[in-house]
């Protein structure tokens, strides 16, 4: 039995509706027109989290698990923050950090890139196995040592030729990205929990949301210095909470340094206590001009769709070209494969945003 699974929760998207409205305005990349839709009818894919079992039935346990353990606790915190109640508990902070980690990796853009990453790594590994002299021969000899010598034995040269002809090849597996999401979730949750949290409160101009709600922004300073991912002082992890608020996370390097100093002194308990402490959420009131620039970046990070509470023609000229979200780059370093996450430049979106507001 098939089902529609959301990769951006409809209850979360409710927060971007205008007062007394039931539909969002949906803009699509490289198209001139919008359409309107209810939050529960968008950002969903049939059997997105399902796994087909050996008997042909569909396993939807992951969808139920996400709702119970990720969405419901995290959305409860979002509703509290949207109500202006910023004094949340450590448990609430952890719940929202967990939601953010899962949300970042559950969307199609990240799942597709994760599957490409895993597939490339598997391909690199298999190429090394097949190209290493004697390694494949040894493996086949061990696995076929009890098989009758009737001329039907598999040979290493035969496998290599089949790969060269394209008769044997690796397929991307859709479950690989779900596995990776589970593997990275705990690490990201801990990092997000310990970062500096700030809530941006807008005025009249609403914050937008997209099919990549959790996205990263790098301050355009010192471009010659290599990025250090979430430990880079130039990075912001942005997550719009509703049309009136956005949560922004930045590295808390002061706390990280204090934790490291305590660890060096052998004070592990004190270091763990400091690392797990619940820091204050800061509130920053931003202008419409600030929101406009933030929205321009949100648009640039969107894979396919941007959602707004009302008709906003200025979205159309910004929503051109390719998505500027993260891309994984590979390079061989000796016997190892280095993976680096890169974000294309988004300066042209900010420039286009300013131009779109100028009187004609």
MOLIN-V564046 format. One record per residue. N is the residue number from 1. RES is the residue in three letters. PHI is phi in radians with two decimals (none if undefined). PSI is psi as a letter, one per 40 degrees, with the letter a starting at -180 (none if undefined). OMEGA is omega as a letter, one per 20 degrees, with the letter a starting at -180 (none if undefined). Layout:
[[N/RES/PHI/PSI/OMEGA] [N/RES/PHI/PSI/OMEGA]]
This chain:
[[1/UNK/none/h/a] [2/UNK/-1.53/i/r] [3/UNK/-2.61/i/r] [4/UNK/-1.58/h/a] [5/UNK/-1.97/h/r] [6/UNK/-1.47/h/r] [7/UNK/-1.75/e/r] [8/UNK/-2.24/h/a] [9/UNK/-1.08/h/a] [10/UNK/-1.12/d/r] [11/UNK/-1.13/d/r] [12/UNK/-1.21/d/a] [13/UNK/-1.16/d/r] [14/UNK/-0.98/d/a] [15/UNK/-1.22/e/a] [16/UNK/-1.82/e/r] [17/UNK/-1.33/i/r] [18/UNK/-1.23/i/a] [19/UNK/-0.95/h/r] [20/UNK/1.16/e/r] [21/UNK/-1.78/i/a] [22/UNK/-2.01/e/a] [23/UNK/-2.25/i/r] [24/UNK/-1.70/i/r] [25/UNK/-1.69/h/a] [26/UNK/-1.93/h/r] [27/UNK/-1.87/h/a] [28/UNK/-1.96/i/a] [29/UNK/-0.98/h/r] [30/UNK/1.14/f/r] [31/UNK/-2.18/i/a] [32/UNK/-1.54/e/a] [33/UNK/-2.00/i/r] [34/UNK/-1.97/i/r] [35/UNK/-2.39/i/a] [36/UNK/-1.96/i/a] [37/UNK/-2.75/i/r] [38/UNK/-1.30/i/a] [39/UNK/-0.99/d/a] [40/UNK/-1.41/e/a] [41/UNK/-1.97/e/a] [42/UNK/-2.32/i/r] [43/UNK/0.98/f/r] [44/UNK/-2.53/i/a] [45/UNK/-2.47/i/a] [46/UNK/-1.13/h/r] [47/UNK/0.93/f/a] [48/UNK/-1.11/d/a] [49/UNK/-1.91/e/a] [50/UNK/-1.35/i/r] [51/UNK/-2.27/h/r] [52/UNK/-1.40/h/a] [53/UNK/-1.55/i/a] [54/UNK/-1.05/d/a] [55/UNK/-1.50/e/r] [56/UNK/1.58/e/r] [57/UNK/-1.40/i/a] [58/UNK/-1.77/h/r] [59/UNK/-1.73/h/a] [60/UNK/-1.88/f/a] [61/UNK/-1.09/d/a] [62/UNK/-1.13/d/r] [63/UNK/-1.04/d/r] [64/UNK/-1.17/d/r] [65/UNK/-1.13/d/r] [66/UNK/-1.07/d/r] [67/UNK/-1.14/d/a] [68/UNK/-1.28/d/a] [69/UNK/-1.73/e/a] [70/UNK/-2.05/d/a] [71/UNK/-1.20/d/a] [72/UNK/-1.03/d/r] [73/UNK/-1.14/d/a] [74/UNK/-1.19/d/r] [75/UNK/-1.17/d/r] [76/UNK/-1.09/d/r] [77/UNK/-1.23/d/r] [78/UNK/-1.07/d/r] [79/UNK/-1.09/d/r] [80/UNK/-1.14/d/r] [81/UNK/-1.15/d/r] [82/UNK/-1.17/d/r] [83/UNK/-1.52/e/r] [84/UNK/1.47/e/r] [85/UNK/-1.72/g/a] [86/UNK/-1.66/e/r] [87/UNK/-1.51/g/a] [88/UNK/-1.64/i/a] [89/UNK/-1.41/i/r] [90/UNK/-1.10/d/r] [91/UNK/-1.13/d/r] [92/UNK/-1.16/d/r] [93/UNK/-1.07/d/r] [94/UNK/-1.14/d/a] [95/UNK/-1.10/d/a] [96/UNK/-1.28/d/r] [97/UNK/-1.09/d/r] [98/UNK/-1.16/d/r] [99/UNK/-1.05/d/a] [100/UNK/-1.08/d/a] [101/UNK/-1.08/d/r] [102/UNK/-1.18/d/a] [103/UNK/-1.06/d/a] [104/UNK/-1.11/d/a] [105/UNK/-1.78/e/a] [106/UNK/-1.60/e/a] [107/UNK/-1.31/i/a] [108/UNK/-0.97/d/a] [109/UNK/-1.02/d/a] [110/UNK/-1.29/d/r] [111/UNK/-1.11/d/r] [112/UNK/-1.09/d/a] [113/UNK/-1.21/d/r] [114/UNK/-1.16/d/r] [115/UNK/-1.15/d/r] [116/UNK/-1.11/d/r] [117/UNK/-1.07/d/a] [118/UNK/-1.13/d/r] [119/UNK/-1.09/d/r] [120/UNK/-1.13/d/r] [121/UNK/-1.12/d/r] [122/UNK/-1.13/d/r] [123/UNK/-1.14/d/r] [124/UNK/-1.08/d/a] [125/UNK/-1.15/d/a] [126/UNK/-1.14/d/r] [127/UNK/-1.05/d/r] [128/UNK/-1.13/d/r] [129/UNK/-1.09/d/a] [130/UNK/-1.25/d/a] [131/UNK/-1.62/e/r] [132/UNK/-1.32/h/a] [133/UNK/-0.98/h/r] [134/UNK/1.51/e/a] [135/UNK/-1.22/d/r] [136/UNK/-1.19/d/r] [137/UNK/-1.06/d/a] [138/UNK/-1.11/d/a] [139/UNK/-1.11/d/a] [140/UNK/-1.15/d/r] [141/UNK/-1.11/d/r] [142/UNK/-1.21/d/a] [143/UNK/-1.36/e/a] [144/UNK/-2.02/e/a] [145/UNK/-1.14/d/a] [146/UNK/-1.70/e/a] [147/UNK/-1.53/i/a] [148/UNK/-1.08/i/a] [149/UNK/-1.49/g/a] [150/UNK/-1.92/e/r] [151/UNK/1.48/e/a] [152/UNK/-1.86/e/a] [153/UNK/-1.28/i/r] [154/UNK/-1.36/h/a] [155/UNK/-2.00/i/r] [156/UNK/-1.11/d/r] [157/UNK/-1.13/d/r] [158/UNK/-1.13/d/r] [159/UNK/-1.15/d/a] [160/UNK/-1.07/d/r] [161/UNK/-1.19/d/r] [162/UNK/-1.15/d/r] [163/UNK/-1.15/d/r] [164/UNK/-1.10/d/a] [165/UNK/-1.40/e/a] [166/UNK/1.50/e/r] [167/UNK/-1.34/d/r] [168/UNK/-2.17/h/r] [169/UNK/-2.73/i/r] [170/UNK/-1.54/h/r] [171/UNK/-1.82/i/r] [172/UNK/-1.25/h/a] [173/UNK/-1.93/h/a] [174/UNK/-1.09/d/r] [175/UNK/-1.32/e/a] [176/UNK/-1.10/d/a] [177/UNK/-1.24/d/r] [178/UNK/-1.22/d/r] [179/UNK/-1.08/d/a] [180/UNK/-1.11/d/r] [181/UNK/-1.02/d/r] [182/UNK/-1.15/d/a] [183/UNK/-1.21/d/a] [184/UNK/-1.54/e/a] [185/UNK/-1.04/d/a] [186/UNK/-1.14/d/r] [187/UNK/-1.09/d/a] [188/UNK/-1.12/d/r] [189/UNK/-1.04/d/r] [190/UNK/-1.10/d/r] [191/UNK/-1.16/d/a] [192/UNK/-1.11/d/r] [193/UNK/-1.04/d/a] [194/UNK/-1.52/e/a] [195/UNK/-1.45/i/r] [196/UNK/-1.40/h/a] [197/UNK/-1.84/h/r] [198/UNK/-2.40/h/r] [199/UNK/-1.88/h/r] [200/UNK/-1.60/h/r] [201/UNK/-1.83/h/a] [202/UNK/-1.48/i/r] [203/UNK/-1.95/b/a] [204/UNK/-1.51/d/a] [205/UNK/-1.30/h/a] [206/UNK/-1.40/i/r] [207/UNK/-1.30/i/r] [208/UNK/-1.66/i/r] [209/UNK/-2.37/i/a] [210/UNK/-2.40/a/r] [211/UNK/-1.39/e/r] [212/UNK/-2.24/g/a] [213/UNK/-1.04/d/r] [214/UNK/-1.60/h/a] [215/UNK/-2.53/i/a] [216/UNK/-2.01/i/r] [217/UNK/-2.24/h/r] [218/UNK/-1.90/h/r] [219/UNK/-1.03/h/a] [220/UNK/-1.36/g/r] [221/UNK/-2.24/i/a] [222/UNK/0.83/f/a] [223/UNK/-1.11/e/a] [224/UNK/-1.34/e/a] [225/UNK/-1.52/h/r] [226/UNK/-1.04/i/r] [227/UNK/-1.25/i/r] [228/UNK/-2.05/f/r] [229/UNK/0.95/b/a] [230/UNK/-1.36/e/r] [231/UNK/-1.72/e/a] [232/UNK/-1.64/h/a] [233/UNK/-1.12/e/r] [234/UNK/-1.50/e/a] [235/UNK/-1.59/i/r] [236/UNK/-2.24/h/r] [237/UNK/-1.83/h/a] [238/UNK/-1.81/i/a] [239/UNK/-2.64/h/r] [240/UNK/-1.14/h/a] [241/UNK/-1.55/d/a] [242/UNK/-2.93/a/r] [243/UNK/-1.19/e/a] [244/UNK/-1.94/e/a] [245/UNK/-2.50/i/r] [246/UNK/-2.36/h/r] [247/UNK/-1.70/h/a] [248/UNK/-2.15/h/r] [249/UNK/-1.94/h/r] [250/UNK/-2.33/i/a] [251/UNK/-1.07/h/r] [252/UNK/-1.76/g/a] [253/UNK/-1.16/d/r] [254/UNK/-1.09/d/r] [255/UNK/-1.16/d/r] [256/UNK/-1.04/d/r] [257/UNK/-1.13/d/r] [258/UNK/-1.12/d/r] [259/UNK/-1.10/d/r] [260/UNK/-1.11/d/r] [261/UNK/-1.12/d/r] [262/UNK/-1.12/d/r] [263/UNK/-1.14/d/r] [264/UNK/-1.10/d/r] [265/UNK/-1.51/e/r] [266/UNK/1.40/e/a] [267/UNK/-1.61/g/a] [268/UNK/-1.15/d/a] [269/UNK/-1.14/d/r] [270/UNK/-1.16/d/r] [271/UNK/-1.15/d/r] [272/UNK/-1.15/d/r] [273/UNK/-1.13/d/r] [274/UNK/-1.16/d/a] [275/UNK/-1.15/d/a] [276/UNK/-1.60/e/a] [277/UNK/-1.15/i/a] [278/UNK/-1.59/h/r] [279/UNK/-1.41/i/a] [280/UNK/-1.25/i/r] [281/UNK/-1.57/h/r] [282/UNK/-1.57/i/a] [283/UNK/-2.00/h/r] [284/UNK/-2.20/h/r] [285/UNK/-1.55/h/a] [286/UNK/-1.97/i/a] [287/UNK/-1.48/i/r] [288/UNK/-1.10/d/r] [289/UNK/-1.10/d/r] [290/UNK/-1.11/d/a] [291/UNK/-1.10/d/r] [292/UNK/-1.04/d/r] [293/UNK/-1.17/d/r] [294/UNK/-1.11/d/r] [295/UNK/-1.09/d/r] [296/UNK/-1.04/d/r] [297/UNK/-1.26/d/r] [298/UNK/-0.99/d/r] [299/UNK/-1.10/d/a] [300/UNK/-1.14/d/a] [301/UNK/-1.45/e/a] [302/UNK/-1.15/h/r] [303/UNK/-1.39/d/a] [304/UNK/-2.33/d/a] [305/UNK/-2.31/i/r] [306/UNK/-2.17/h/a] [307/UNK/-2.06/h/a] [308/UNK/-2.29/i/r] [309/UNK/-1.36/e/a] [310/UNK/-2.65/i/r] [311/UNK/-1.20/h/a] [312/UNK/-2.37/g/a] [313/UNK/-1.02/d/a] [314/UNK/-1.16/e/r] [315/UNK/-1.20/d/a] [316/UNK/-0.98/d/a] [317/UNK/-1.18/d/r] [318/UNK/-1.41/d/a] [319/UNK/-1.65/f/a] [320/UNK/-2.00/i/r] [321/UNK/1.40/a/a] [322/UNK/-1.57/i/r] [323/UNK/-1.07/h/a] [324/UNK/-1.77/e/a] [325/UNK/-1.28/i/a] [326/UNK/-0.99/i/r] [327/UNK/-2.30/i/r] [328/UNK/-1.64/h/r] [329/UNK/-1.96/h/a] [330/UNK/-2.00/i/r] [331/UNK/-2.64/i/r] [332/UNK/-1.47/h/r] [333/UNK/-2.15/g/a] [334/UNK/1.14/b/r] [335/UNK/-1.58/e/a] [336/UNK/-1.89/i/r] [337/UNK/-2.01/h/a] [338/UNK/-1.62/h/r] [339/UNK/-1.98/h/a] [340/UNK/-2.24/h/r] [341/UNK/-1.51/h/a] [342/UNK/-2.20/i/r] [343/UNK/-2.05/h/r] [344/UNK/-1.06/i/r] [345/UNK/-1.17/i/a] [346/UNK/-2.13/e/a] [347/UNK/-1.05/d/a] [348/UNK/-1.13/d/r] [349/UNK/-1.25/d/r] [350/UNK/-1.12/d/r] [351/UNK/-1.13/d/r] [352/UNK/-1.13/d/r] [353/UNK/-1.11/d/r] [354/UNK/-1.16/d/a] [355/UNK/-1.16/d/a] [356/UNK/-1.15/d/a] [357/UNK/-1.63/e/a] [358/UNK/-1.33/i/r] [359/UNK/-1.14/i/a] [360/UNK/-1.53/none/none]]
